[in-house]
Amino acid sequence: MEQPKGVDWTVIILTCQYKDSVQVYQRELEVRQKREQIPAGTMLLAVEDPQTRVGSGGATLNALLVAAEHLSARAGFTVVTSDVLHSARILILHMGRDFPFDDCGRAFTCLPVENPQAPVEALVCNLDCLLDIMTHRLGPGSPPGVWVCSTDMLLSVPPNPGIRWDGFRGTRVIAFPGSLAYALNHGVYLTDSQGFVLDIYYQGTKAELQQCVGPDGLVPLVSGVVFFSVETAEHLLATHVSPPLDACTYMGLDSGAQPVKLSLFFDILLCMARNVSRESFLAGRPPELGQGDMDVAGYLKGARAQLWRELRDQPLTMVYVPDGGYSYLTADATEFLHSLTMPGVAVAQIVHSQVEEPQLLEATCSVVSCLLEGPVQLGPRSVLQHCHLRGPIHIGAGCFVSGLDTAHSESLHGLELYDVILQGHHVRLHGSPSRAFTLAGRLDSWERQGPGMYLNMSWNEFFKKTGIRDWDLWDPDTAPSDRCLLNARLFPVLHPERALGPQDVLWMLHPQGDRGEALRAWRASWRLSWEQLQPCLDRAATLASRRDLFFCQALQKARHVLEARQDLCLRPLIRAAVGEGCSGPLLATLDKVAARAEDPGTAARALACVADVLGCMAEGRGGLRSGPAANPEWIQPFSYLECGDLMKGVEALAQEREKWLTRPALLVRAARHYEGAEQILIRQAVMTARHFVSTQPVALPAPGQWVVTECPARVDFSGGWSDTPPIAYELGGAVLGLAVRVDGHRPIGAKARRILEPELWLAVGPRQDEMTLKIVCQSLDDLQDYCQPHAPGALLKAAFVCAGIVHVHSKAPLREQLLRSFSGGFELHTWSELPHGSGLGTSSILAGAALAALQRAAGQAVGTEALIHAVLHLEQVLTTVEVQGNETRLGKVGPYRLQK
């Protein structure tokens, strides 16, 4: 089924809890817009929550207010008005809480996924998948309104989920199937037969959950996806001026209101559920609030009363997507690793990575955006992300390693890691950039009330093994019940004498043998807990380092694709590099590949890629890519290439290129000249086709006996010239053609025979029995114009040269050459009954017919594949303007027939 047209969003908002991250995430949205993942006209806003932990409901209300304010300003209003919502399609994406396995949160957790159809090559984050789902699967068909989507889960949605919007009003939630066992720790919807939501249960009892079971035996899980109609969004927006709900927004905060924490599902949506009474709603407590803070609970009661007044009359319905899938990205490392690996796959997943020894990666492991040099072993169910490592390194089963580079590789030499989480972090301490490293066990709990353990062992075992004591980790006034991994000061962030490395946490795995040196260094360091580390994380530096590593491996990929002559399109990579400011390193890599190429074909493709880079840098401005390429400034580089000095030619091209990078018009003209340089090398490459022409000796026909070749014409249906460089280099090529008879017979042909006179008799005509041009070649001087395509009989003369019958540069006269090899000369006729310029493939088919007939008359049999290469060579000898493609040529000369 055809994928529905995507939603043309009016506004996309990404909420985040740290104000220092707003600009970082704003840039990430803008990058995705440049990649064409987001419509060009969409307003993009990264919005900080008014207070840390305002809850999903508070973040939603604040984001809605910010969207309405910006749309009001754009429409010329001087105050916020809900009128701007009437035609708006708004998408609010919530970043949510901190995530122990990615410094940039669940939204920017990279997935082992590649999109080969994407116009721009890039890592795929959870945010990208959710954007695609909301734009192309859940959103299409919906009326104007506000979509809200959490980013703390993985979703899978069929291409057309079949959501109907006829007569819709109110609010709609999207639910996905889940088992009863999964629902015990999650939220589920209870609905009636018409889809109206009756109640929402979080960690409900078995009796409550049993009521929610559908005909498929599964329950509808709360998925984090909600749609508000314009009417409901207006009611919700109206609450931002009413205490105490005004405290959920930045306006309320700026007005001095006491912050209030709201849940999207258990405050805002729950008041619309049909079975919920006002009394139970006002007395209830959302799961996000916890059990303490009685004063806050009283404050929240007032907020809930206001929500009840505004939203109670709005209907709440549910859409169940039975073929979809939902998986919450929990803080459980085992579940997290499971979500990033594919247990049923028999090979390692290698995504946007360059691995020198892939045979060392075991099945069910995953490598994303990495450069692995030398022997790097990775065990099953392990994940490696954003690492540049140099072996020998052994990472065993059940590990997650992220954020390490070559400087940290030595810390891993000689170790065998199993069931650990090792991460490198970019941090900023009092304004200064630094690196820190954290280590945890796969089985450790990141919950406050979880089992007390670290590195897969109890705290007591850990203390006994390492010599660390509880007072090293917690203040004396921290109650034993409050001590957990989240607030344990385990991780060094600053050492008084040296830079920190992974060894400053890895020692805890094997503390024996260093006489306590590692423990003393650990105690001498300034250490932070995981909670204390979060505000210090430098997310801008984290994303920048990921981008740098991605392009570092991408440059290696480009070099490998070119040098190995792989049939892989580099245009998405080129667009990515230009779009994110990495065109300089890419141009340098392409120059290096071209200069060191062992064959002109590889060098030609590298120069074609340079032309593509320059074209992309012009951003669609500066004129057409096609145009002249003979500016005098480029003559010197071209002359080096013509003389075969590839290294000097590429160097001279690069030097000249630097003068043409200042504006789009110059970039386009430079691209044209690189295509001109590439054509020089293509011509040289195609000339090597003669090395693939092989013949088999056969009986020499008697003098006077004709060898006749008759060929059909060719009609192209699609793909004409798509198999021609430079197009074929990056976009591939496929030509669909049909060999056809004209008036019942083959209209193109050639015939050749030996004659006793040591001369060459040439004839060309419109029909086999009507020759209008006759030429007699009695000396080599008569053949010197064989390489001038418009000279009389040039194609026939070139056929004798390319077939090796005549050697035009030999000192032996033509008469002597013919008598010595064939005891006489040849007569060659060609004809075509098709009009000149008919587009039916006449020129190349005629060349193939002439070569086939001539070779056979000279006692040589040539196969179809060899004949294809022979025609390629002949057309280059003729210095034809275009370099034609192999697929086109197969369609032209494949059906030839020989007759004596």
C-alpha positions in Angstrom: 0.0 0.0 0.0 1.3 3.5 -0.9 2.7 5.5 2.1 0.4 8.4 2.8 1.7 11.9 2.2 3.5 13.3 5.2 2.2 16.0 7.5 3.3 19.5 6.7 3.9 20.6 10.3 3.4 24.2 11.2 5.5 24.0 14.3 7.7 21.3 15.8 8.8 21.8 19.5 11.4 19.8 21.3 11.2 20.2 25.1 14.3 19.7 27.3 15.0 20.1 31.0 18.4 21.9 30.9 18.5 25.5 29.6 22.1 25.0 28.5 20.9 22.4 26.0 18.3 24.6 24.2 20.7 25.9 21.5 22.2 22.4 21.1 18.8 20.8 20.4 17.7 23.8 18.3 20.6 23.1 16.0 19.8 19.4 15.8 16.3 20.2 14.7 17.7 22.6 12.0 20.1 20.0 10.8 17.2 17.6 10.3 15.3 20.2 8.4 18.3 20.6 6.1 18.3 16.9 5.6 14.7 17.2 4.4 13.4 15.1 7.3 11.3 18.2 8.4 9.4 20.4 5.9 11.3 23.5 4.9 8.5 25.9 6.1 8.1 24.4 9.6 8.9 26.6 12.6 11.4 24.8 14.8 11.6 25.5 18.6 13.7 24.0 21.3 12.1 24.9 24.6 13.4 24.5 28.1 11.0 23.3 30.8 10.2 26.2 33.2 11.5 24.2 36.1 13.4 20.9 36.3 10.9 18.0 36.6 7.7 20.0 35.8 6.3 16.7 34.6 5.1 15.7 31.1 1.8 17.7 31.6 3.6 20.9 32.7 6.1 20.6 29.8 3.1 20.1 27.4 1.3 23.2 28.6 4.4 25.3 28.5 5.3 24.1 25.0 1.7 24.8 23.8 2.0 28.4 25.2 5.3 29.0 23.5 4.0 27.7 20.1 0.9 29.9 20.4 3.0 32.9 21.3 5.3 32.5 18.3 2.5 31.9 15.9 0.7 34.9 17.3 3.7 37.1 16.8 4.2 35.8 13.3 0.5 36.5 12.5 1.0 40.1 13.7 -0.9 39.9 17.0 0.4 41.7 20.1 -1.0 39.2 22.6 -1.2 35.4 22.7 -4.4 34.3 20.9 -5.7 30.8 20.4 -7.0 31.8 17.0 -3.6 30.8 15.5 -4.3 27.2 16.5 -7.3 26.8 14.1 -5.2 25.9 11.0 -2.0 24.9 12.8 -0.5 21.4 12.9 1.8 21.3 15.9 4.1 18.5 17.1 5.5 18.6 20.6 8.3 16.1 21.3 9.3 15.6 25.0 12.9 14.8 25.8 12.0 13.5 29.2 14.3 12.5 32.0 18.0 11.7 32.1 19.1 8.4 30.6 22.0 6.4 32.1 23.1 5.1 28.7 23.2 8.3 26.6 24.2 11.8 27.7 21.8 13.4 25.3 18.8 11.4 26.4 16.6 8.7 24.9 15.8 11.0 21.9 19.3 11.0 20.7 20.1 7.4 21.4 21.5 6.0 18.2 19.9 2.9 16.7 21.5 0.1 14.6 19.5 1.3 11.6 20.5 2.6 8.2 18.1 4.3 5.7 19.5 3.6 2.2 16.8 5.7 0.6 17.6 8.8 2.7 18.8 11.7 0.5 21.4 12.6 3.2 23.5 10.0 5.0 23.2 10.3 8.8 23.1 8.4 12.0 19.5 7.3 12.9 18.5 8.4 16.4 15.3 7.5 18.2 14.2 11.0 17.5 14.5 10.4 13.7 12.4 7.3 13.9 9.7 9.0 15.9 9.7 12.0 13.5 9.2 9.7 10.6 6.4 7.8 12.4 4.5 10.9 13.4 5.0 12.6 10.0 4.3 9.6 7.7 2.3 7.1 9.7 0.3 8.4 12.6 -0.1 12.0 11.6 -1.5 11.8 8.0 -5.2 12.4 7.8 -5.5 14.1 11.2 -7.2 17.5 11.3 -5.4 20.7 12.6 -4.4 20.3 16.2 -1.6 19.4 18.5 0.3 16.0 18.6 2.3 15.2 21.7 4.9 12.5 21.6 7.3 11.3 24.2 10.8 10.3 23.0 11.4 7.7 25.8 10.2 4.7 23.8 10.8 2.7 20.7 7.8 2.5 18.4 7.0 0.5 15.3 3.9 1.4 13.3 2.7 -0.2 10.1 2.8 2.0 6.9 -0.9 2.6 7.1 -2.4 2.1 10.6 -5.9 2.8 9.4 -6.8 5.6 11.8 -10.1 7.2 10.9 -10.8 10.9 11.7 -14.4 11.3 10.4 -16.4 13.3 12.9 -13.5 13.4 15.4 -13.5 15.9 18.3 -11.8 16.0 21.7 -8.6 14.1 22.4 -7.2 10.9 21.0 -4.6 8.6 22.5 -2.7 6.0 20.5 -2.2 2.6 22.2 -0.1 -0.5 21.3 -0.5 -4.1 22.3 1.3 -5.4 25.4 1.2 -8.5 27.5 -0.3 -8.6 31.0 3.1 -9.2 32.5 4.5 -6.1 30.8 1.5 -4.0 31.8 2.1 -4.7 35.5 4.8 -2.1 35.5 3.2 0.2 32.9 0.1 2.2 32.1 -2.9 0.8 30.2 -6.2 2.2 28.9 -9.7 0.9 29.8 -12.2 1.6 27.1 -15.7 0.9 26.1 -16.9 -0.7 22.9 -16.9 2.6 21.0 -13.3 3.4 21.9 -14.0 6.0 24.6 -11.5 5.9 27.5 -13.1 4.9 30.8 -10.0 4.9 32.9 -6.2 4.9 32.9 -4.3 2.4 35.1 -0.7 2.7 36.1 0.8 -0.5 37.6 -2.7 -1.7 38.0 -3.8 -4.7 39.9 -4.4 -8.0 38.0 -8.2 -7.5 38.3 -7.9 -4.0 36.8 -5.7 -5.1 34.0 -8.0 -8.1 33.2 -10.7 -5.6 32.4 -8.5 -4.1 29.7 -7.7 -7.4 27.9 -8.9 -7.3 24.3 -10.0 -10.1 21.9 -6.3 -10.7 21.0 -5.5 -11.4 24.7 -3.4 -8.3 25.0 -3.9 -4.9 26.7 -3.7 -1.4 25.2 -0.5 0.2 26.5 -0.1 3.9 27.2 2.4 4.8 24.4 3.2 8.4 25.0 1.4 9.6 21.9 -1.6 12.0 22.2 -3.6 14.2 19.8 -5.5 17.3 20.9 -8.1 18.8 18.6 -8.0 22.5 18.1 -11.0 22.8 20.5 -9.3 20.9 23.3 -6.0 22.6 22.7 -7.8 26.0 23.1 -9.2 24.8 26.4 -5.8 23.6 27.6 -4.1 26.8 26.5 -6.7 28.8 28.5 -5.4 27.4 31.7 -2.0 29.1 31.4 -3.5 32.3 32.9 -5.3 30.6 35.8 -3.5 29.9 39.1 -2.1 27.4 40.0 -1.7 26.1 36.4 0.1 29.3 35.4 3.0 27.9 37.4 3.5 25.2 34.7 4.7 27.8 32.2 7.6 30.1 31.9 5.2 33.1 32.2 4.1 31.9 35.6 7.7 31.3 36.7 8.6 34.8 35.6 5.6 36.1 37.6 6.9 34.4 40.8 4.4 31.5 40.9 5.2 28.4 42.9 6.1 25.6 40.4 3.6 22.7 40.0 4.3 19.3 38.6 1.7 17.8 36.2 1.4 14.5 34.5 0.1 14.5 30.9 -1.6 11.2 31.3 -2.7 11.1 35.0 -3.6 14.8 35.3 -4.5 16.3 32.0 -5.9 13.1 30.2 -7.3 11.4 33.3 -9.9 14.1 33.9 -11.5 13.3 30.6 -11.9 9.6 31.3 -15.6 8.7 31.6 -15.4 6.5 34.7 -13.4 9.0 36.7 -15.4 11.0 39.2 -14.5 14.5 40.3 -13.9 13.4 43.9 -11.5 10.6 43.0 -9.7 12.8 40.5 -9.1 15.6 43.0 -8.0 13.2 45.7 -5.7 11.1 43.4 -2.0 11.4 43.1 -0.2 11.0 39.7 2.7 8.4 39.7 5.2 11.1 38.8 4.5 12.9 42.2 5.7 10.1 44.5 4.5 9.7 48.0 6.0 12.7 49.8 5.4 16.4 49.5 2.0 16.8 51.1 2.1 20.6 50.6 2.7 20.1 47.0 -0.2 17.5 46.9 -2.5 20.2 48.2 -1.3 22.6 45.6 -1.8 20.0 42.9 -5.4 19.5 44.0 -6.1 23.1 43.0 -4.5 22.5 39.7 -6.5 19.4 39.1 -9.7 21.3 39.9 -8.9 23.8 37.2 -8.2 21.0 34.7 -11.5 19.4 35.6 -13.4 22.7 34.8 -11.7 23.2 31.5 -11.4 19.7 30.1 -14.0 17.4 31.6 -16.5 17.9 28.7 -13.9 17.0 26.1 -14.3 13.4 24.8 -11.2 11.1 25.1 -11.0 8.2 22.6 -8.4 5.6 21.9 -7.0 4.2 18.7 -5.5 0.7 19.1 -2.7 -0.3 16.6 -2.7 -4.1 16.7 0.2 -4.5 14.3 2.3 -1.9 16.1 5.0 -2.3 18.7 6.0 -0.4 21.9 9.0 -0.7 24.0 9.9 1.7 26.8 13.6 2.6 27.0 14.1 1.6 30.6 17.2 2.1 32.8 17.7 -1.7 32.8 20.9 -2.3 30.9 19.9 -5.9 29.9 16.7 -4.6 28.3 18.6 -1.7 26.7 21.1 -4.0 25.1 18.4 -6.3 23.9 16.7 -3.4 22.2 19.9 -2.5 20.3 20.8 -6.1 19.2 18.9 -8.6 17.2 19.1 -12.0 18.9 17.9 -13.9 15.8 20.5 -12.5 13.4 23.5 -14.7 12.7 25.9 -11.8 11.9 27.1 -8.7 13.7 25.3 -5.4 12.9 27.8 -2.9 11.5 26.1 0.5 11.0 28.0 3.6 9.8 31.2 2.0 10.9 34.6 1.0 9.4 35.9 -2.2 10.9 39.3 -3.6 9.9 38.7 -7.1 11.2 34.9 -7.7 11.1 35.4 -11.5 11.6 36.2 -10.7 15.3 32.7 -9.4 15.8 30.4 -12.1 17.0 26.7 -12.6 16.0 24.1 -10.5 17.8 26.5 -7.7 18.6 26.1 -4.2 17.3 28.6 -1.5 16.2 27.3 2.0 15.4 29.4 4.9 14.3 32.7 3.4 15.1 36.2 3.2 13.7 37.9 -0.1 14.8 41.5 -0.5 13.8 43.4 -3.7 14.3 42.0 -6.7 16.3 39.0 -5.5 18.3 36.8 -8.4 19.5 33.2 -7.9 20.5 31.1 -10.6 22.1 27.5 -11.5 21.7 24.8 -9.1 22.9 27.3 -6.3 23.3 27.0 -2.8 21.8 29.7 -0.4 20.7 28.8 3.2 19.9 30.7 6.3 19.0 34.2 4.8 19.6 37.5 5.0 17.7 39.5 2.1 19.1 42.8 0.6 18.2 43.3 -3.1 19.1 44.2 -5.5 20.6 41.0 -5.1 22.6 38.6 -7.8 23.9 35.1 -6.8 24.8 33.1 -9.8 25.8 29.4 -10.5 26.1 26.8 -8.2 27.6 28.7 -4.9 27.4 27.9 -1.4 26.3 30.9 0.8 25.5 30.5 4.3 24.2 32.4 7.6 23.8 36.0 6.3 23.7 38.7 7.3 21.3 42.2 6.0 20.3 43.8 7.8 23.3 41.8 5.6 25.6 42.5 2.3 23.7 45.6 1.6 25.8 43.5 1.4 28.9 41.6 -1.5 27.4 44.7 -3.5 26.3 45.1 -6.7 28.3 41.6 -6.5 29.8 38.6 -8.7 29.0 35.3 -6.9 29.8 32.1 -8.8 30.5 28.7 -7.4 31.5 29.8 -3.8 32.1 28.7 -0.4 30.9 31.7 1.8 30.1 31.1 5.3 28.9 33.2 8.4 28.1 31.6 11.8 28.8 32.3 15.3 27.7 31.8 17.6 30.8 32.3 21.2 31.6 33.6 22.0 35.1 33.4 25.7 36.1 33.4 26.6 32.4 36.4 24.4 31.4 35.9 21.4 29.0 37.1 18.0 30.3 36.5 14.3 30.0 35.1 11.9 32.6 34.4 8.2 32.5 31.7 6.1 34.2 31.6 2.4 34.8 28.6 0.2 35.9 27.5 -3.4 35.8 24.9 -4.8 33.4 22.8 -6.0 36.4 23.1 -2.8 38.4 19.9 -1.0 39.3 19.5 2.7 38.4 16.4 3.0 40.6 16.5 4.7 44.0 14.6 1.8 45.6 16.4 -0.9 43.6 18.7 -3.6 45.0 21.9 -2.2 46.5 24.6 -3.4 44.1 27.4 -2.1 41.9 29.4 -3.9 39.2 27.0 -6.8 39.4 27.8 -7.4 43.1 26.4 -6.2 46.4 27.9 -3.1 47.9 29.5 -5.1 50.7 31.2 -7.3 48.2 32.4 -4.3 46.2 33.8 -2.6 49.3 35.7 -5.8 50.3 37.1 -6.2 46.7 38.2 -2.7 46.1 39.0 -1.2 49.5 36.5 1.6 49.0 34.4 2.4 52.0 30.9 3.8 52.3 32.1 7.2 53.6 34.0 7.5 50.3 30.7 7.5 48.4 28.1 9.1 50.7 27.9 11.8 53.3 27.5 10.5 56.9 24.1 12.1 57.2 22.8 10.1 54.1 20.4 7.5 55.5 21.3 3.9 54.5 17.9 3.6 52.8 18.7 6.6 50.6 22.1 5.3 49.5 22.1 4.1 45.9 24.1 4.0 42.7 22.5 7.3 41.6 24.0 9.3 44.4 27.3 7.4 45.1 30.4 9.6 44.3 32.1 6.9 42.3 33.3 8.8 39.2 36.5 10.9 39.1 36.1 14.1 37.1 39.3 15.9 38.1 42.8 14.7 39.2 45.2 17.2 40.7 48.2 16.0 38.6 47.0 14.4 35.3 44.3 13.9 32.8 41.7 11.2 33.6 41.1 8.1 31.5 39.1 4.9 31.5 41.7 3.3 33.8 40.5 5.6 36.6 37.3 3.5 36.8 38.4 0.2 35.2 40.7 -0.5 38.1 37.7 -1.4 40.2 37.2 -4.5 38.1 40.6 -5.9 39.0 42.0 -3.9 42.0 44.6 -6.4 43.1 48.2 -6.1 42.0 49.0 -2.4 42.1 49.6 -2.1 45.8 46.7 0.3 46.3 48.0 2.9 43.7 44.7 3.0 41.8 42.7 3.4 45.0 44.9 6.3 46.2 44.6 8.0 42.8 40.8 7.5 42.9 40.6 9.0 46.4 42.8 11.9 45.4 40.4 12.8 42.6 37.4 15.1 42.7 34.5 12.7 42.2 30.9 13.1 41.4 27.8 10.8 41.6 25.9 10.1 38.4 23.2 12.6 39.6 25.8 15.3 40.2 27.4 14.6 36.8 24.2 15.3 34.8 24.2 19.1 35.0 27.9 19.1 34.1 27.5 17.2 30.9 28.5 19.1 27.8 25.9 18.0 25.3 27.1 20.3 22.6 30.6 18.8 22.8 29.1 15.3 22.9 27.1 15.8 19.7 30.0 17.6 18.0 32.4 14.7 18.8 29.8 12.2 17.5 29.5 14.2 14.3 33.3 14.4 13.9 33.6 10.6 14.4 30.8 9.9 12.0 32.5 11.9 9.3 35.9 10.4 10.1 34.5 7.0 9.4 32.5 8.3 6.4 35.7 9.6 4.8 37.2 6.1 5.2 34.1 4.7 3.7 34.3 7.1 0.7 37.9 6.2 0.1 37.2 2.4 0.3 34.2 2.6 -2.0 36.2 4.4 -4.6 39.4 2.4 -4.4 37.5 -0.9 -4.3 35.2 0.2 -7.1 32.1 -0.6 -5.2 28.7 -0.1 -6.6 27.6 2.2 -3.8 26.2 5.7 -4.2 28.2 8.4 -2.4 25.8 11.3 -3.0 24.0 11.0 0.4 27.4 11.1 2.1 28.4 14.1 0.0 25.2 16.0 0.9 25.8 15.2 4.5 29.3 16.5 4.5 28.4 19.7 2.7 25.3 20.3 4.9 27.3 19.9 8.2 30.4 21.9 7.2 32.7 19.0 6.5 33.2 19.6 2.7 36.9 20.5 3.2 38.0 17.1 4.6 35.9 15.3 2.0 37.5 17.3 -0.8 41.0 16.5 0.6 40.1 12.8 0.7 38.8 12.7 -2.8 41.9 14.5 -4.0 44.1 11.9 -2.3 42.1 9.0 -3.9 42.3 10.6 -7.3 46.0 11.3 -7.1 46.9 7.8 -5.9 44.5 5.9 -8.1 46.0 2.9 -10.0 43.6 3.3 -12.9 42.0 6.3 -14.6 38.5 4.9 -13.9 38.9 5.3 -10.2 40.4 8.7 -10.5 37.6 9.8 -12.8 35.0 8.8 -10.3 36.8 10.6 -7.5 36.9 13.8 -9.6 33.2 13.3 -10.4 32.6 13.3 -6.7 34.5 16.5 -6.3 32.2 18.0 -8.9 29.2 16.8 -6.9 30.7 18.4 -3.7 31.1 21.7 -5.5 27.6 21.5 -6.9 26.2 20.8 -3.4 28.1 23.7 -2.0 26.4 26.0 -4.4 23.0 25.0 -2.8 21.1 25.1 -6.1 22.3 28.5 -7.0 24.8 29.7 -9.5 23.4 28.2 -12.7 23.2 24.8 -14.4 25.7 22.1 -13.8 26.0 21.5 -17.6 28.1 24.1 -19.5 31.5 24.8 -21.0 34.7 23.6 -19.3 37.6 25.2 -21.2 38.5 28.3 -19.2 42.2 29.1 -19.7 42.8 29.0 -16.0 42.1 25.2 -16.0 44.2 24.4 -19.1 47.4 23.5 -17.2 45.7 20.9 -14.9 44.0 19.4 -18.0 47.3 19.2 -19.8 48.8 17.2 -16.9 45.9 14.7 -17.1 46.2 14.4 -20.9 49.9 13.6 -20.5 49.1 10.9 -17.9 50.6 12.8 -14.9 47.7 12.1 -12.6 49.3 13.3 -9.4 50.4 16.7 -10.8 47.0 17.0 -12.5 45.0 16.5 -9.3 47.3 18.8 -7.4 46.9 21.5 -10.0 43.1 21.1 -10.1 43.0 21.5 -6.3 45.1 24.6 -6.3 42.9 26.2 -9.0 39.7 25.1 -7.2 40.6 27.2 -4.1 40.2 30.3 -6.2 36.6 29.3 -7.2 35.0 28.7 -3.8 33.8 32.2 -2.9 30.3 32.2 -4.5 27.7 29.9 -6.0 28.4 30.9 -9.7 32.1 30.1 -9.3 31.4 26.8 -7.6 29.1 25.7 -10.4 31.7 26.7 -13.0 34.4 24.9 -11.0 32.2 21.8 -10.9 31.9 21.9 -14.7 35.7 21.9 -15.1 36.0 19.0 -12.7 33.6 17.2 -14.9 35.8 18.1 -17.9 38.8 16.7 -16.1 36.8 13.6 -15.3 35.9 13.2 -19.0 39.6 13.2 -19.9 40.2 10.3 -17.5 37.0 8.5 -18.6 38.3 8.6 -22.1 41.6 7.1 -20.9 39.8 4.5 -18.9 37.5 3.5 -21.8 40.6 3.2 -24.0 41.6 0.3 -21.8 38.6 -1.6 -23.2 41.0 -3.0 -25.9 42.6 -5.1 -23.2 39.3 -7.1 -22.9 39.0 -7.8 -26.6 39.9 -11.4 -27.3 39.5 -13.3 -30.5 39.7 -17.0 -31.6 41.4 -17.9 -34.9 39.0 -19.6 -37.4 39.4 -20.7 -41.0 40.2 -17.8 -43.3 37.4 -17.2 -45.8 38.4 -17.5 -49.5 39.1 -14.3 -51.4 35.8 -12.9 -52.8 33.6 -14.6 -50.2 31.4 -12.1 -48.3 30.9 -12.2 -44.5 27.6 -10.4 -43.9 26.4 -9.0 -40.6 22.8 -7.7 -40.2 21.6 -6.1 -37.0 18.2 -4.8 -35.7 17.6 -1.2 -34.6 17.2 -0.4 -30.9 14.3 1.4 -29.2 15.0 2.8 -25.7 12.0 2.7 -23.3 13.7 4.2 -20.2 17.0 4.9 -18.6 18.8 6.2 -21.7 22.3 7.4 -20.8 21.8 6.6 -17.1 24.6 4.0 -17.5 27.0 6.7 -18.6 29.6 8.3 -16.3 29.4 10.5 -14.3 25.7 9.7 -13.7 26.3 6.0 -13.4 29.0 6.5 -10.7 26.7 7.6 -7.9 23.2 6.9 -9.1 23.6 3.7 -11.0 22.3 3.0 -14.4 19.8 0.7 -16.1 18.6 1.0 -19.6 15.5 -0.8 -20.9 15.6 -1.3 -24.7 14.1 -3.4 -27.4 15.8 -4.8 -30.5 13.4 -4.3 -33.4 13.2 -5.1 -37.1 12.1 -2.3 -39.5 9.7 -3.4 -42.2 10.3 -7.0 -41.4 14.1 -7.1 -41.6 17.3 -5.9 -39.9 18.0 -2.4 -41.2 21.7 -2.0 -40.2 24.5 -4.1 -41.5 28.0 -4.6 -42.8 29.8 -7.0 -45.1 33.4 -7.7 -45.7 35.5 -9.9 -48.0 39.2 -10.4 -48.9 40.4 -9.2 -52.3 43.5 -9.9 -54.2 44.6 -6.3 -54.5 46.6 -5.1 -51.5 44.2 -2.2 -50.9 41.3 -1.3 -48.8 38.0 -0.7 -50.6 35.4 1.1 -48.5 31.8 1.8 -49.3 28.9 3.4 -47.4 25.3 3.6 -48.4 21.6 3.7 -47.3 21.0 0.1 -48.4 23.0 -3.1 -48.9 22.7 -2.8 -52.7 23.1 1.0 -52.9 26.5 2.5 -52.0 26.7 6.2 -52.3 30.3 6.8 -51.0 33.3 4.7 -52.2 36.8 5.2 -51.0 40.0 3.3 -52.0 42.9 3.4 -49.5 46.2 2.5 -51.2 48.6 3.9 -48.6 48.8 4.7 -44.9 48.3 8.4 -45.7 44.8 7.6 -46.9 44.0 6.3 -43.3 45.4 9.1 -41.2 42.0 10.8 -40.7 40.6 7.6 -39.1 40.3 9.4 -35.8 38.2 12.3 -37.1 34.6 11.3 -36.8 33.3 13.6 -39.6 35.9 12.5 -42.2 34.6 10.4 -45.1 34.7 6.7 -44.1 36.2 7.4 -40.7 34.3 4.7 -38.9 35.3 2.0 -41.5 38.9 3.2 -41.4 38.9 3.1 -37.6 37.5 -0.5 -37.7 40.6 -1.7 -39.7 42.8 0.0 -37.1 41.0 -1.3 -34.0 40.8 -4.8 -35.5 44.5 -4.9 -35.8 44.5 -5.5 -39.5 46.3 -2.2 -40.2 48.9 -0.5 -38.1 48.9 3.2 -39.1 52.1 4.1 -37.1 54.1 1.2 -38.6 57.1 2.0 -40.9 55.8 -0.8 -43.2 53.7 0.5 -46.0 50.0 -0.5 -46.2 50.7 -2.7 -49.2 53.4 -4.7 -47.4 51.3 -5.1 -44.2 48.3 -6.5 -46.2 50.4 -8.9 -48.4 52.4 -10.2 -45.4 49.4 -11.0 -43.2 46.5 -11.7 -45.7 48.0 -12.1 -49.2 45.8 -9.2 -50.3 43.4 -6.5 -49.2 39.8 -6.1 -47.9 36.6 -4.7 -49.1 34.2 -3.4 -46.4 30.6 -2.1 -47.0 28.3 -0.6 -44.3 24.7 0.5 -44.6 21.8 1.8 -42.6 18.2 2.2 -43.8 17.4 4.5 -40.9 17.4 8.3 -41.1 20.4 10.0 -39.7 19.8 11.1 -36.1 16.9 8.7 -35.6 18.0 7.8 -32.1 17.7 4.1 -32.9 21.3 3.4 -32.0 22.6 3.5 -35.6 26.2 4.6 -34.9 27.2 2.1 -32.3 25.4 -0.8 -33.9 27.0 0.1 -37.2 30.4 0.0 -35.6 29.7 -3.4 -34.0 28.5 -4.8 -37.3 31.6 -3.5 -39.2 34.0 -4.9 -36.6 32.2 -8.3 -36.4 32.2 -8.7 -40.2 35.8 -7.5 -40.6 37.2 -9.7 -37.9 35.5 -12.8 -39.3 36.8 -12.0 -42.8 40.3 -11.7 -41.3 40.0 -15.2 -39.8 39.1 -14.2 -36.3 35.9 -15.0 -34.3 34.9 -12.4 -31.6 32.3 -13.1 -28.9 29.6 -10.7 -27.9 31.3 -9.4 -24.7 34.6 -8.9 -26.5 32.7 -7.1 -29.3 31.2 -4.7 -26.8 34.6 -3.7 -25.5 35.9 -3.5 -29.1 33.1 -0.9 -29.9 34.0 1.0 -26.8 37.6 1.2 -28.0 36.6 2.1 -31.5 34.4 5.0 -30.4 37.2 6.4 -28.3 39.6 6.1 -31.2 37.1 8.1 -33.2 37.1 10.7 -30.4 33.3 10.7 -30.2 31.8 13.4 -28.0 30.0 11.1 -25.5 31.3 8.1 -23.6 28.6 5.5 -23.9 27.6 3.0 -21.3 27.9 -0.7 -21.3 24.2 -1.4 -20.7 23.3 0.7 -23.7 25.8 -1.0 -25.9 24.6 -4.5 -25.0 21.1 -3.5 -26.2 22.7 -2.3 -29.5 24.9 -5.1 -30.7 23.7 -8.2 -28.7 21.5 -9.6 -31.5 23.9 -9.5 -34.4 24.0 -12.3 -37.0 26.9 -13.5 -39.2 26.4 -15.0 -42.7 28.8 -16.3 -45.3 
